[in-house]
Amino acid sequence: MTNDKELHHNFYRITEHLNGKHFLYAGLATTTLIGGMGATPIALADKPAANATELVTTAVPTKTKTKNKRYGSSWSDTGQAYNFTAADFVVEHGVITGMDDSFFETVEAWSEYSPWNGEITFPAEFATTIKGIGPSALSMEALTAVDINSLTALEFIGDGAFSGAYYLEKIDLSNLQHLKKIGNSAFGDLGGATSITLNNLPNLTTIDDYAFAYSMNWGWMDNVDYSGTITLTNLPKLTSIGSYALGGCEHLTSVTLDGLDSLKVLPEDLLSDNPELTNVTLNNLPKVQRIEDTFLGNTALQTLTLTNMPDLIYIGRYVYDANERDDDGYGAFNQLIVGNLNSALTVEENAFEMPHPGGIVIPLNGDGDVLTAQKFLTSINELNNDNQFTGSRKWELGGTVTYKYVDQDGQVITFGTDRTPVKAFTVSGKVGTKYDLPATPTIAGYGKPTLVSGTENGAIGIGMNEIVYQYEGATSEFTIYRVDTNDKNIVPPEKISGFTNDILDLDDMQLAIAGYDFQELNSTSLSRAVGDFSWQAVPDSFGKQLTLGANAGRSYKFVYAKTAVKNNDSNSSNNSSNSSSTSNTNNSNNNSAGNSSSQSSSTAGTSSSAASSSTDKKNDDNTAKSSSTSTTNDPTGLPVTGGNSTGTSGIGNTNADTSRSSNTRYIPLSTDSGFNTPTSSIRGNDTKNLPQSGYVVNRVLPVIGAIALAGVIGLYAFSKKRKL
């Protein structure tokens, strides 16, 4: 059993190697550390700030959730996006022949908690290595989107490659420089498709039978009014397009074939069995010679356009045959537009089976088109063996009048600034039919229109006629300030608004203000470096009149200096002696400030009336409109970046204050503290008090430190005594 003496001896042995300095240093360090902690400032004290502001910070973005690290999947509203790699595809000799089993296993596992979103993306290396997509390779019902255009080396798409991809909405094949062939039913039976686009495929030669057939058939499922479109443009080497390649598309409404330079025949049933197809445009098909029988069989065709087909010499029987007919047995087809067709064209009898009575054939240009139009009239009116048209039921030459709306640059306006669609509309009818000017639309963000071409009221002439209205776009609102040399408003600021071609006259904006002389003019300019605005002096060479479009939203600041007061010699002497004394009492300062404020207020009221009388005269249609604001905020409220302007004097700067302009080349905004902090960085918060910085003194820790020091000193004294 260890007694107290042994414990004491052991403790001494542990500490005997320490000398006095060691104890002293250790004690001082301990005391400083513990004692100092009690006086450490506390960043958030209990005293709230009286005028607290809250710092706006950007939230740290959170990481995207992933379910399967192996495939890097991420969540989306419609399902998981799959991160495809080359291993997910079966590729043989540069041809995709299918999907790897591992892909299906992963997607099947996902289906329990979040299904695949149906989008296929190809790995980057496929852009130059994949030459083809094999038969039925990607024929997957769940497929919703695929970027085929990323396969820039693609040469062919095999039979049934995407057939049965019922949820694939858009087929876009554009700018594939090496694509040569699209196989049989390659995109067949795509029930959910809404658009098919083939554009700028310079080496495409063949589109096989049924290539896009039986698509666009699912609109009825969700009561959705699908308006499906097919567009084939700029396919210069296309020589063959198969029968029924674009047939059987239930909700197809519009087809355009344009720029098929090498195609010679439009085959039978190419567009048959499209029961909602109403508009077909065949344009720039320079080598097409024949349109075969039943090309448009069983459709709801209303308008057919045949233009720029100089080799067309034959149109077969039953090219048009209505799928639905009225009580008298007639279809909806009532308008045919023709232009630049072969003068030797033969139109077979019954080429247009039972069209709507009283229709029109519109020749685009010149007598040649009129003669061609007459051939169609003969076929429709006289060679239709089922029912010949006479009297008011006859088809006749016609024309159209299209109302078009453009902006100040001649660009067609498609939307107002409120995103409301703006559509040109067309009136068509027989030659000589009267038409009246409809009400021009009010377009958000634009002023009243001006007629720039066409006749507002008249009779329809042969061909296509346009009536064009030009609108001026509204410009950004800007402000005119009139301030003293301290950047304080003398009169209320004016807000200026108008349209692109309205005139801004800066001379009119320079007011005569009692008690002040105009000094200089400044304008805002967009700083490309930081993206906000700064003031700069306007040079004398600056035009005094400009359009609001040319002004581009710049605001202006007219600077005025107080008119100098002339004094007699005695007053000058007194003023000189008074000015030598630079120290005044606080009461004198307060009285002086009060008088100055009163005088400034009176002057501002007088000048405001002057501004009103000056700007009231600018009410004509071609002049910018202005209005005084209800507040008199100084221009210091504008953001400022600092920097130099291009000059030191502005328009009419005859009394420039050289003390202000000699060291700086712009008039800075006020340095009031309220504007020193960018408004994008902080915002006021009257309802929340943020704590101030400060400190709380803790007296317990220093006491502990003192006790520790005393213990160390006692231990040191004891050890000394032991040695003795």
Phi and psi in degrees as a GROMACS rama.xvg file:
@    title "Ramachandran Plot"
@    xaxis  label "Phi"
@    yaxis  label "Psi"
@TYPE xy
-82.9111  126.04  THR-2
-90.396  176.397  ASN-3
-63.8841  -33.2963  ASP-4
-65.861  -40.8031  LYS-5
-64.2902  -40.4102  GLU-6
-60.9542  -42.7503  LEU-7
-63.0365  -39.5717  HIS-8
-66.8292  -40.6741  HIS-9
-63.9806  -41.9456  ASN-10
-62.5343  -38.9553  PHE-11
-63.9185  -40.638  TYR-12
-63.2409  -34.5191  ARG-13
-65.5399  -36.6022  ILE-14
-102.364  -2.91361  THR-15
-68.8092  -21.1419  GLU-16
-81.0635  -8.39257  HIS-17
-86.0559  136.059  LEU-18
-101.303  -175.222  ASN-19
-64.0858  -38.7346  GLY-20
-62.7034  -38.3644  LYS-21
-61.1732  -47.1791  HIS-22
-62.456  -39.62  PHE-23
-65.0391  -47.0046  LEU-24
-63.4459  -43.9497  TYR-25
-63.3898  -39.6208  ALA-26
-66.0346  -46.0512  GLY-27
-62.4048  -41.6714  LEU-28
-63.0928  -42.7741  ALA-29
-63.8579  -45.1324  THR-30
-62.6588  -44.6741  THR-31
-61.9303  -42.7879  THR-32
-64.8667  -51.7354  LEU-33
-71.4552  -42.1146  ILE-34
-67.5897  -38.8659  GLY-35
-65.0793  -28.896  GLY-36
-62.1001  -27.8407  MET-37
-71.4975  -22.7965  GLY-38
-105.387  6.54197  ALA-39
-64.2068  130.529  THR-40
-61.7866  141.509  PRO-41
-98.9667  123.497  ILE-42
-66.2465  -34.6224  ALA-43
-116.676  95.2163  LEU-44
-86.3995  178.397  ALA-45
-89.5868  6.13485  ASP-46
-97.811  117.028  LYS-47
-74.2664  152.402  PRO-48
-78.3098  140.423  ALA-49
-71.23  -41.3053  ALA-50
-123.769  66.8379  ASN-51
-75.3173  147.045  ALA-52
-123.501  148.748  THR-53
-105.018  126.635  GLU-54
-75.6008  128.199  LEU-55
-86.5863  123.927  VAL-56
-122.554  158.79  THR-57
-93.8839  129.547  THR-58
-64.708  141.371  ALA-59
-72.541  125.805  VAL-60
-64.9566  144.261  PRO-61
-92.9191  155.087  THR-62
-73.1076  148.228  LYS-63
-69.7796  134.665  THR-64
-67.4136  141.971  LYS-65
-128.978  142.889  THR-66
-100.486  -29.5468  LYS-67
-135.046  101.22  ASN-68
-61.9415  -29.7019  LYS-69
-60.2262  -38.1333  ARG-70
-108.076  1.11766  TYR-71
59.0428  38.8665  GLY-72
-73.4745  153.006  SER-73
-132.548  154.38  SER-74
-79.8297  149.762  TRP-75
-147.19  168.286  SER-76
-63.732  -32.0608  ASP-77
-100.972  -0.236486  THR-78
141.424  -175.21  GLY-79
-88.4458  138.689  GLN-80
-85.6852  133.007  ALA-81
-94.8504  131.313  TYR-82
-89.7239  94.0147  ASN-83
-74.1502  142.162  PHE-84
-126.557  170.574  THR-85
-59.2659  -28.6416  ALA-86
-68.3141  -16.6462  ALA-87
-81.4113  -9.01731  ASP-88
-114.499  147.976  PHE-89
-95.9187  118.004  VAL-90
-124.372  128.341  VAL-91
-127.408  117.056  GLU-92
53.1855  43.0161  HIS-93
80.102  10.5012  GLY-94
-119.473  126.972  VAL-95
-73.8766  120.833  ILE-96
-108.976  -7.43403  THR-97
166.605  -169.25  GLY-98
-108.68  145.546  MET-99
-70.4039  150.015  ASP-100
-58.568  -32.3416  ASP-101
-61.8352  -34.1537  SER-102
-63.2551  -47.8518  PHE-103
-65.6511  -35.918  PHE-104
-64.1927  -42.7964  GLU-105
-66.2189  -46.6326  THR-106
-62.3631  -38.8238  VAL-107
-64.7744  -38.648  GLU-108
-66.5132  -37.7026  ALA-109
-63.8304  -32.3757  TRP-110
-58.0105  -18.59  SER-111
-72.5358  -26.8087  GLU-112
-129.356  -28.9466  TYR-113
-161.414  108.316  SER-114
-70.6828  162.592  PRO-115
-62.4396  141.43  TRP-116
-80.7878  -1.8593  ASN-117
85.9585  4.54083  GLY-118
-96.0874  129.698  GLU-119
-105.016  127.205  ILE-120
-120.635  137.689  THR-121
-92.4872  140.782  PHE-122
-62.4503  154.047  PRO-123
-57.8548  -34.9415  ALA-124
-68.4716  -16.481  GLU-125
-70.9479  -20.0097  PHE-126
-55.6779  -37.196  ALA-127
-111.964  -5.48011  THR-128
-108.423  -21.8634  THR-129
-89.1516  121.14  ILE-130
-100.196  -21.9873  LYS-131
-157.374  161.068  GLY-132
-116.008  116.177  ILE-133
-73.7081  173.254  GLY-134
-56.0799  128.348  PRO-135
56.6582  19.3803  SER-136
-62.5747  -40.6408  ALA-137
-121.744  35.1744  LEU-138
-82.2829  82.4955  SER-139
-124.606  127.029  MET-140
-59.7571  -35.2472  GLU-141
-80.7674  -4.25773  ALA-142
-64.9404  126.577  LEU-143
-114.462  -24.715  THR-144
-158.882  145.378  ALA-145
-153.798  134.789  VAL-146
-98.0858  81.4918  ASP-147
-66.1468  -29.5903  ILE-148
-64.8253  -13.9031  ASN-149
-75.4088  -14.4435  SER-150
-89.0836  77.3676  LEU-151
-68.1382  -17.8191  THR-152
-97.476  6.72415  ALA-153
-62.0284  133.698  LEU-154
-113.595  -28.8675  GLU-155
-152.076  153.618  PHE-156
-120.825  116.685  ILE-157
-73.9411  173.085  GLY-158
-57.8518  129.365  ASP-159
62.7899  21.2844  GLY-160
-55.1009  -41.1247  ALA-161
-119.741  12.8338  PHE-162
-58.0609  135.759  SER-163
81.2658  9.00155  GLY-164
-79.2497  78.2519  ALA-165
-62.5161  -25.7199  TYR-166
-99.3191  5.18742  TYR-167
-76.4002  112.079  LEU-168
-85.6704  -40.0495  GLU-169
-127.273  130.547  LYS-170
-110.772  116.987  ILE-171
-128.795  112.068  ASP-172
-117.731  101.762  LEU-173
-135.73  139.429  SER-174
60.7048  28.3107  ASN-175
-89.15  102.209  LEU-176
-70.3237  -18.005  GLN-177
-112.212  -4.95156  HIS-178
-66.4531  126.801  LEU-179
-115.554  -30.1624  LYS-180
-145.549  140.795  LYS-181
-118.407  120.001  ILE-182
-77.9137  175.845  GLY-183
-59.7785  124.983  ASN-184
55.9431  27.0812  SER-185
-55.7801  -38.7564  ALA-186
-122.661  36.6335  PHE-187
-79.9628  151.573  GLY-188
61.2883  45.1042  ASP-189
-98.05  85.1175  LEU-190
-58.8613  -34.176  GLY-191
-92.216  4.7841  GLY-192
-66.33  143.488  ALA-193
-120.576  -19.3698  THR-194
-151.143  142.379  SER-195
-128.504  120.857  ILE-196
-129.433  124.727  THR-197
-121.643  117.241  LEU-198
-142.906  135.681  ASN-199
53.1279  62.6522  ASN-200
-116.053  88.2226  LEU-201
-68.1701  -16.7598  PRO-202
-118.664  7.83712  ASN-203
-70.4687  124.005  LEU-204
-112.843  -27.1157  THR-205
-137.073  131.469  THR-206
-121.207  113.501  ILE-207
-76.819  171.649  ASP-208
-54.807  142.896  ASP-209
60.3744  19.5312  TYR-210
-54.6419  -40.5915  ALA-211
-123.904  20.5849  PHE-212
-71.5693  154.209  ALA-213
60.9769  34.7051  TYR-214
-104.331  176.673  SER-215
58.2808  44.8879  MET-216
-112.986  4.42342  ASN-217
-104.337  9.78904  TRP-218
-58.7228  -32.6289  GLY-219
-67.8082  -20.9032  TRP-220
-64.2627  -42.5435  MET-221
-112.504  20.2127  ASP-222
57.4335  31.221  ASN-223
-92.2532  133.927  VAL-224
-86.6405  83.9498  ASP-225
-71.3932  139.343  TYR-226
-123.316  81.7799  SER-227
-71.6191  146.373  GLY-228
-131.449  144.507  THR-229
-125.779  128.36  ILE-230
-132.689  120.623  THR-231
-119.053  111.299  LEU-232
-135.599  145.685  THR-233
54.2878  60.8749  ASN-234
-119.186  78.4319  LEU-235
-67.7086  -22.7473  PRO-236
-108.391  7.50811  LYS-237
-67.7914  118.243  LEU-238
-112.849  -17.0064  THR-239
-142.595  128.278  SER-240
-131.121  124.897  ILE-241
-75.6177  163.007  GLY-242
-62.1562  138.584  SER-243
62.2151  17.844  TYR-244
-61.1549  -30.0334  ALA-245
-120.245  26.7824  LEU-246
-97.9644  165.2  GLY-247
69.3793  25.5286  GLY-248
-99.3383  102.103  CYS-249
-59.793  -38.9888  GLU-250
-108.113  21.0198  HIS-251
-73.4232  127.876  LEU-252
-116.343  -24.2654  THR-253
-144.349  136.34  SER-254
-131.475  135.094  VAL-255
-129.092  123.376  THR-256
-116.316  116.409  LEU-257
-146.098  128.294  ASP-258
80.3648  34.8524  GLY-259
-98.2729  84.0931  LEU-260
-68.9591  -25.365  ASP-261
-107.287  -7.98514  SER-262
-70.2288  134.681  LEU-263
-111.757  -23.4165  LYS-264
-136.857  134.509  VAL-265
-98.2297  112.159  LEU-266
-77.3646  170.615  PRO-267
-58.049  140.982  GLU-268
59.9616  19.0175  ASP-269
-55.3892  -42.2265  LEU-270
-117.561  26.098  LEU-271
-75.1365  156.628  SER-272
59.8744  41.4089  ASP-273
-112.821  86.7516  ASN-274
-67.6549  -13.687  PRO-275
-111.617  9.01663  GLU-276
-71.5183  118.132  LEU-277
-115.945  -22.2899  THR-278
-136.072  124.333  ASN-279
-129.687  128.579  VAL-280
-119.841  120.838  THR-281
-116.018  109.459  LEU-282
-138.575  145.104  ASN-283
54.9494  54.1256  ASN-284
-116.051  75.6054  LEU-285
-66.0452  -22.134  PRO-286
-109.604  0.627133  LYS-287
-67.2036  124.794  VAL-288
-106.552  -27.9595  GLN-289
-137.169  139.534  ARG-290
-113.283  110.977  ILE-291
-77.9276  169.575  GLU-292
-56.0967  148.899  ASP-293
53.1305  28.0672  THR-294
-53.6596  -39.286  PHE-295
-119.662  37.4506  LEU-296
-67.61  140.687  GLY-297
60.6663  55.3822  ASN-298
-129.762  172.934  THR-299
-104.207  31.6601  ALA-300
-52.0234  134.611  LEU-301
-115.988  -41.6188  GLN-302
-129.948  129.262  THR-303
-122.274  129.951  LEU-304
-115.401  123.107  THR-305
-122.844  102.838  LEU-306
-138.098  147.648  THR-307
55.0716  53.9399  ASN-308
-128.327  70.6434  MET-309
-66.8114  -16.9598  PRO-310
-97.8378  -0.9133  ASP-311
-67.9816  116.738  LEU-312
-121.697  -5.68671  ILE-313
-148.578  131.996  TYR-314
-125.015  119.509  ILE-315
-77.4208  -175.748  GLY-316
-76.9389  145.154  ARG-317
53.5294  34.8789  TYR-318
-55.4684  -40.2  VAL-319
-116.326  132.391  TYR-320
-147.27  117.863  ASP-321
-67.9021  142.28  ALA-322
-84.0476  -28.8255  ASN-323
-130.635  141.7  GLU-324
-130.361  155.261  ARG-325
-77.6574  -173.152  ASP-326
-62.9762  -24.0924  ASP-327
-92.7509  2.21626  ASP-328
90.5493  15.2898  GLY-329
-103.807  149.493  TYR-330
-87.3795  -170.325  GLY-331
-92.8427  -12.5782  ALA-332
-61.7298  119.184  PHE-333
-140.172  4.354  ASN-334
-149.65  127.214  GLN-335
-126.77  126.099  LEU-336
-110.886  125.339  ILE-337
-128.849  147.81  VAL-338
-170.432  135.157  GLY-339
55.7243  54.9148  ASN-340
-107.389  164.504  LEU-341
-67.3016  133.48  ASN-342
-67.2122  -18.1943  SER-343
-92.2246  12.8493  ALA-344
-58.0687  134.628  LEU-345
-110.299  127.256  THR-346
-112.697  114.591  VAL-347
-66.1237  153.787  GLU-348
-64.5836  147.137  GLU-349
60.3744  22.3005  ASN-350
-60.1833  -36.3555  ALA-351
-118.486  97.5774  PHE-352
-78.5706  116.493  GLU-353
51.6938  57.5914  MET-354
-71.6345  174.473  PRO-355
-73.0548  136.443  HIS-356
-62.7568  152.03  PRO-357
74.4261  21.7539  GLY-358
-76.3156  -179.893  GLY-359
-133.684  149.085  ILE-360
-113.537  123.414  VAL-361
-107.124  110.089  ILE-362
-81.4307  133.281  PRO-363
-71.0354  -53.1935  LEU-364
-146.253  140.387  ASN-365
69.3537  172.441  GLY-366
-67.2188  -33.5978  ASP-367
-59.2678  -42.9643  GLY-368
-68.5387  -31.2955  ASP-369
-65.8504  -42.5052  VAL-370
-62.9545  -41.2069  LEU-371
-63.3451  -41.4945  THR-372
-59.9192  -36.4507  ALA-373
-62.8935  -33.2272  GLN-374
-62.9743  -41.8141  LYS-375
-67.3321  -37.7734  PHE-376
-62.8903  -40.1697  LEU-377
-63.7909  -44.7701  THR-378
-60.457  -43.4746  SER-379
-76.0522  -43.6973  ILE-380
-82.0679  -34.1885  ASN-381
-116.048  -30.5491  GLU-382
-98.2181  6.11435  LEU-383
-84.0855  95.9489  ASN-384
-64.4157  -25.0932  ASN-385
-69.9424  -36.6731  ASP-386
-164.767  111.995  ASN-387
-84.6289  142.321  GLN-388
-94.6892  132.783  PHE-389
-136.59  165.635  THR-390
58.7473  -135.66  GLY-391
-69.7387  -11.7136  SER-392
-86.6059  -8.64055  ARG-393
-67.967  146.948  LYS-394
-79.3068  143.649  TRP-395
-137.975  169.22  GLU-396
-63.0859  143.542  LEU-397
-142.622  -175.615  GLY-398
-155.512  174.364  GLY-399
-131.319  152.616  THR-400
-125.486  116.207  VAL-401
-107.798  127.864  THR-402
-93.9861  119.994  TYR-403
-123.119  145.664  LYS-404
-123.542  123.657  TYR-405
-125.507  161.944  VAL-406
-90.8394  -171.862  ASP-407
-65.1073  -17.1908  GLN-408
-99.1513  5.78784  ASP-409
83.1467  7.01071  GLY-410
-85.1311  136.959  GLN-411
-64.1186  131.775  VAL-412
-85.532  121.12  ILE-413
-107.271  -24.1668  THR-414
-142.215  145.881  PHE-415
-79.0218  172.822  GLY-416
-66.2643  -16.7995  THR-417
-90.657  10.0291  ASP-418
69.8277  15.3388  ARG-419
-74.556  128.338  THR-420
-63.9206  142.662  PRO-421
-119.543  118.236  VAL-422
-119.271  132.076  LYS-423
-68.4356  147.08  ALA-424
-130.586  157.036  PHE-425
-123.931  135.495  THR-426
-107.141  126.379  VAL-427
-122.911  157.148  SER-428
176.638  178.161  GLY-429
-69.5482  151.059  LYS-430
-57.1782  132.971  VAL-431
95.6531  -10.2835  GLY-432
-67.0279  132.607  THR-433
-73.2645  144.156  LYS-434
-133.159  147.352  TYR-435
-116.356  150.913  ASP-436
-66.2592  119.987  LEU-437
-77.1814  166.867  PRO-438
-66.2535  129.038  ALA-439
-72.119  142.512  THR-440
-73.7712  149.442  PRO-441
-87.3992  121.477  THR-442
-111.62  122.518  ILE-443
-57.4169  130.372  ALA-444
89.4358  4.7721  GLY-445
-133.604  153.5  TYR-446
-86.6669  -162.855  GLY-447
-71.919  142.955  LYS-448
-81.5284  158.959  PRO-449
-122.683  133.141  THR-450
-71.2138  123.235  LEU-451
-113.91  -18.3081  VAL-452
-158.275  153.411  SER-453
90.9626  174.178  GLY-454
-112.454  125.788  THR-455
-64.4957  -40.5279  GLU-456
-130.355  138.125  ASN-457
172.373  -151.923  GLY-458
-118.303  145.564  ALA-459
-67.4007  130.687  ILE-460
-104.008  172.532  GLY-461
-64.3546  136.907  ILE-462
95.1015  -166.174  GLY-463
-97.2881  121.108  MET-464
-119.898  144.821  ASN-465
-122.207  143.841  GLU-466
-121.014  118.746  ILE-467
-112.262  128.093  VAL-468
-112.108  135.647  TYR-469
-108.695  131.456  GLN-470
-110.27  146.297  TYR-471
-97.3253  131.485  GLU-472
-74.3806  144.339  GLY-473
-70.396  147.312  ALA-474
-103.977  166.535  THR-475
-67.7859  141.666  SER-476
-70.1061  140.996  GLU-477
-137.397  176.795  PHE-478
-127.483  141.236  THR-479
-107.305  121.698  ILE-480
-108.18  146.003  TYR-481
-129.493  109.876  ARG-482
-128.239  164.751  VAL-483
-88.8033  -173.523  ASP-484
-71.5775  -6.97632  THR-485
-102.078  14.3322  ASN-486
63.6306  29.1886  ASP-487
-101.278  135.366  LYS-488
-62.4334  131.377  ASN-489
-89.8082  -38.2074  ILE-490
-129.69  160.462  VAL-491
-60.233  142.836  PRO-492
-63.2939  153.421  PRO-493
-109.876  133.254  GLU-494
-92.9573  126.688  LYS-495
-110.786  130.972  ILE-496
-140.359  162.784  SER-497
167.28  -154.011  GLY-498
-123.94  169.624  PHE-499
-51.235  -43.5053  THR-500
-96.2139  4.98421  ASN-501
-64.5072  148.714  ASP-502
-96.4393  132.136  ILE-503
-104.789  118.565  LEU-504
-107.709  106.514  ASP-505
-69.9308  -25.7867  LEU-506
-63.7244  -39.1663  ASP-507
-67.0679  -28.4819  ASP-508
-78.964  -15.2962  MET-509
-86.0314  103.679  GLN-510
-90.773  153.346  LEU-511
-87.7142  114.758  ALA-512
-114.846  123.823  ILE-513
-58.0996  130.432  ALA-514
86.0848  2.52664  GLY-515
-134.145  149.702  TYR-516
-116.289  134.696  ASP-517
-62.2462  135.392  PHE-518
-113.386  -53.6589  GLN-519
-161.672  163.721  GLU-520
-117.484  133.578  LEU-521
-124.336  154.27  ASN-522
-135.973  160.929  SER-523
-85.587  154.245  THR-524
-143.638  147.249  SER-525
-78.9304  122.965  LEU-526
-85.5731  117.481  SER-527
-69.2492  -22.7102  ARG-528
-70.9746  -42.4473  ALA-529
-121.609  -11.9164  VAL-530
87.0811  1.8775  GLY-531
-117.611  -168.267  ASP-532
-108.372  152.267  PHE-533
-140.948  158.907  SER-534
-88.614  143.417  TRP-535
-143.822  149.946  GLN-536
-68.6101  142.155  ALA-537
-89.2692  123.004  VAL-538
-71.4119  159.796  PRO-539
-62.2604  -25.8046  ASP-540
-77.5177  -6.92256  SER-541
-66.5048  134.426  PHE-542
-63.9091  138.198  GLY-543
-82.1695  -17.092  LYS-544
-125.989  134.864  GLN-545
-156.297  159.752  LEU-546
-78.3567  158.693  THR-547
-66.0878  -29.962  LEU-548
-62.9919  -44.3788  GLY-549
-69.1245  -28.5034  ALA-550
-66.9285  -30.8902  ASN-551
58.1434  36.2947  ALA-552
81.068  9.20731  GLY-553
-68.8451  138.796  ARG-554
-94.6121  161.226  SER-555
-130.383  149.404  TYR-556
-130.672  111.167  LYS-557
-89.1955  121.357  PHE-558
-103.077  129.718  VAL-559
-120.8  143.623  TYR-560
-109.748  147.017  ALA-561
-62.3528  140.584  LYS-562
-65.8055  131.559  THR-563
-67.004  138.867  ALA-564
-96.7814  126.346  VAL-565
-80.9951  132.74  LYS-566
-120.048  152.774  ASN-567
-78.3203  176.34  ASN-568
-62.1809  -41.9093  ASP-569
-65.7824  -42.9627  SER-570
-63.9922  -37.2359  ASN-571
-63.2312  -38.749  SER-572
-64.4978  -44.8866  SER-573
-63.2454  -43.1025  ASN-574
-61.9626  -36.783  ASN-575
-64.9291  -42.4388  SER-576
-69.0852  -37.4735  SER-577
-67.1853  -35.1399  ASN-578
-70.4257  -18.8949  SER-579
-70.6007  -18.9514  SER-580
-94.9891  116.834  SER-581
-102.995  1.11789  THR-582
-110.469  125.568  SER-583
-124.958  159.875  ASN-584
-75.7888  163.041  THR-585
-64.0829  -37.0398  ASN-586
-63.6298  -38.1041  ASN-587
-64.6583  -41.9949  SER-588
-62.0382  -43.1797  ASN-589
-64.957  -42.3424  ASN-590
-63.3855  -41.823  ASN-591
-63.2284  -43.0396  SER-592
-64.456  -40.7803  ALA-593
-61.9006  -44.7014  GLY-594
-62.5712  -42.2038  ASN-595
-62.96  -41.9472  SER-596
-63.9318  -42.0788  SER-597
-62.7475  -43.3325  SER-598
-65.9459  -40.9998  GLN-599
-64.1872  -40.5822  SER-600
-63.1362  -42.0859  SER-601
-63.87  -42.9565  SER-602
-64.2598  -41.612  THR-603
-61.4272  -39.2678  ALA-604
-62.9743  -43.2715  GLY-605
-64.5406  -43.4488  THR-606
-69.5142  -30.8827  SER-607
-61.4423  -40.1555  SER-608
-63.1733  -40.7853  SER-609
-62.247  -40.9675  ALA-610
-63.9006  -41.2942  ALA-611
-63.3102  -43.5634  SER-612
-68.6352  -30.6542  SER-613
-73.023  -41.7007  SER-614
-85.8567  -16.9832  THR-615
-62.9603  -26.0594  ASP-616
-75.1567  -12.0804  LYS-617
-94.2969  70.0239  LYS-618
-121.955  8.42077  ASN-619
-75.0943  165.979  ASP-620
-66.6665  -19.9318  ASP-621
-110.445  23.8008  ASN-622
-125.549  142.451  THR-623
-60.9968  140.549  ALA-624
-95.3535  141.651  LYS-625
-132.766  158.139  SER-626
-151.113  141.297  SER-627
-75.8031  141.458  SER-628
-80.179  158.422  THR-629
-76.8956  -14.8625  SER-630
-114.505  166.952  THR-631
-119.47  44.0682  THR-632
-60.0548  133.681  ASN-633
-69.1031  158.969  ASP-634
-67.1898  -0.699062  PRO-635
-65.5827  -15.6955  THR-636
-69.3807  -12.3049  GLY-637
-78.1104  146.114  LEU-638
-65.4075  148.17  PRO-639
-138.353  142.547  VAL-640
-112.2  -8.84677  THR-641
78.2397  -163.978  GLY-642
97.8251  175.589  GLY-643
-101.74  151.716  ASN-644
-95.7624  -176.99  SER-645
-89.209  -3.37439  THR-646
-162.599  170.692  GLY-647
-109.219  -3.28641  THR-648
-138.32  152.645  SER-649
-116.531  -169.899  GLY-650
-60.2051  129.981  ILE-651
69.6714  24.179  GLY-652
-83.3916  77.2099  ASN-653
-96.758  -16.4568  THR-654
-123.621  46.1395  ASN-655
-64.5866  139.011  ALA-656
-83.9434  99.5515  ASP-657
-66.8559  -23.7231  THR-658
-67.1325  -23.2145  SER-659
-89.8781  -28.4659  ARG-660
-104.984  -7.48387  SER-661
-73.1746  -31.0214  SER-662
-105.418  -6.44416  ASN-663
-145.759  149.897  THR-664
-108.036  17.9173  ARG-665
-147.744  159.556  TYR-666
-92.0909  111.954  ILE-667
-72.3744  158.799  PRO-668
-75.5415  166.299  LEU-669
-58.9404  147.083  SER-670
-99.5167  25.1322  THR-671
-54.6058  141.476  ASP-672
-60.352  -26.34  SER-673
-63.3147  -16.724  GLY-674
-118.062  9.07211  PHE-675
-76.4291  -25.2856  ASN-676
-101.318  127.464  THR-677
-55.964  134.102  PRO-678
-66.8547  -19.1846  THR-679
-77.4881  -11.2711  SER-680
-98.8501  -30.1277  SER-681
-133.322  160.654  ILE-682
-141.884  144.514  ARG-683
-67.4159  149.242  GLY-684
-144.369  94.8619  ASN-685
-77.3841  -17.7894  ASP-686
-94.6569  -9.28873  THR-687
-126.116  128.51  LYS-688
-99.7436  119.455  ASN-689
-90.9958  139.643  LEU-690
-67.4218  147.484  PRO-691
-82.2772  163.429  GLN-692
-78.5272  153.697  SER-693
179.09  -153.963  GLY-694
-153.018  157.038  TYR-695
-125.474  124.599  VAL-696
-84.6221  127.264  VAL-697
-109.732  112.941  ASN-698
-90.1864  -7.58713  ARG-699
-72.1405  -43.4715  VAL-700
-63.8472  -41.5366  LEU-701
-60.1773  -35.283  PRO-702
-63.8306  -43.4666  VAL-703
-61.0928  -38.4584  ILE-704
-62.6463  -41.1746  GLY-705
-64.8681  -40.8195  ALA-706
-63.4044  -41.8669  ILE-707
-62.2215  -40.3998  ALA-708
-64.2687  -42.1818  LEU-709
-61.3769  -40.1617  ALA-710
-62.1998  -41.1299  GLY-711
-64.7548  -43.7115  VAL-712
-63.915  -40.9566  ILE-713
-62.0571  -40.4269  GLY-714
-63.4373  -38.87  LEU-715
-65.41  -43.7272  TYR-716
-63.625  -39.0836  ALA-717
-63.1129  -41.2598  PHE-718
-65.5457  -35.6971  SER-719
-64.2647  -43.1415  LYS-720
-63.8703  -37.2895  LYS-721
-62.716  -39.8662  ARG-722
-65.7371  -34.793  LYS-723
